[in-house]
Amino acid sequence: MVPTRLTDTQRDAALAELPEWRLRGDGLAIERKLAFADFAEAFGFMARLAIHAEKVDHHPEWRNVYNRVEITLTTHDAGGLSLRDVAMARAIDAML
Ligand SMILES: C[C@H](O)[C@H](O)[C@H]1CNC2=NC(N)=NC(=O)C2=N1
């Protein structure tokens, strides 16, 4: 099933519940920057998130430099933000 893109009102309500996440400039994605103690901690987190992403069939865009992980969530199939991104952001927050 193709996910539905959130309306601006739905997006703003979701973001209000996700204070660690920022809306990207174009409004089509949310972003969070994380810092871990070292590379092993960062990569361990990425491994756990990768397993979750496979389970729910929703995948982050991310960049890792040593202990830092920058994550972007968007739904390609919806051309912007969907409830899948909100659920993924919540799951990430709960993993930390
Ligand atoms: C076929 C497969 O279900 C789709 O390509 C899924 C996989 N993971 C995905 N991840 C993200 N972030 N957006 C998608 O639209 C998406 N679609």
PDBQT file of the ligand as one rigid body, heavy atoms in Angstrom, charges set to zero:
ROOT
HETATM    1  C1  LIG A 101       9.206  -1.746  -2.168  1.00  0.00    +0.000 C 
HETATM    2  C2  LIG A 101       9.443  -1.184  -0.793  1.00  0.00    +0.000 C 
HETATM    3  O1  LIG A 101       8.404  -1.537   0.079  1.00  0.00    +0.000 OA
HETATM    4  C3  LIG A 101       9.551   0.326  -0.830  1.00  0.00    +0.000 C 
HETATM    5  O2  LIG A 101      10.571   0.707  -1.725  1.00  0.00    +0.000 OA
HETATM    6  C4  LIG A 101       9.787   0.946   0.545  1.00  0.00    +0.000 C 
HETATM    7  C5  LIG A 101      11.100   0.530   1.158  1.00  0.00    +0.000 C 
HETATM    8  N1  LIG A 101      11.613   1.499   2.115  1.00  0.00    +0.000 N 
HETATM    9  C6  LIG A 101      11.286   2.778   2.047  1.00  0.00    +0.000 A 
HETATM   10  N2  LIG A 101      11.889   3.663   2.819  1.00  0.00    +0.000 NA
HETATM   11  C7  LIG A 101      11.610   4.952   2.739  1.00  0.00    +0.000 A 
HETATM   12  N3  LIG A 101      12.257   5.819   3.528  1.00  0.00    +0.000 N 
HETATM   13  N4  LIG A 101      10.683   5.406   1.883  1.00  0.00    +0.000 NA
HETATM   14  C8  LIG A 101      10.006   4.594   1.075  1.00  0.00    +0.000 A 
HETATM   15  O3  LIG A 101       9.166   5.042   0.299  1.00  0.00    +0.000 OA
HETATM   16  C9  LIG A 101      10.289   3.209   1.143  1.00  0.00    +0.000 A 
HETATM   17  N5  LIG A 101       9.658   2.350   0.400  1.00  0.00    +0.000 NA
ENDROOT
TORSDOF 0
